[in-house]
Amino acid sequence: MPLPRGPDSMLAEAVQLVGAISLEVVHAESVSLHKPRAPTFLGTGYVDRIADTAEEHDDPIIVINAALTPVQQRNLETRMKCKVIDRTALILEIFGARAQTHAGRLQVELAALTFQRSRLVRSWTHLERQR
């Protein structure tokens, strides 16, 4: 049975995962959510505060240690004006960086494409009527 995990251990794990792909963590914090918000996962106050912190750094990447929907990721990137990745994308990056064999790299690429495909399903629906 897995041990219960608190916010501090989850944050420490996320920081280690980010370090695994040689990114420097300049700010990390736990955010308590009673219920994720549909548009951005986080509340507007948190989004604005994180966006302000991101503006202070060159080429920031925001990592959300949860699964984001494609709409949430897009909305966060629009509001924060930088790249936002979720836990799944972070783990795929780690596997991609560490794959040694050709077969391993292909498996990671297949997993990444499958992940990206799920995020593209409704991206082009506005063109369907043009057929």
Helices and strands as residue ranges (DSSP letters): H 7-19, H 44-55, E 61-64, H 70-80, E 83-86, H 87-98, H 102-120, G 125-130
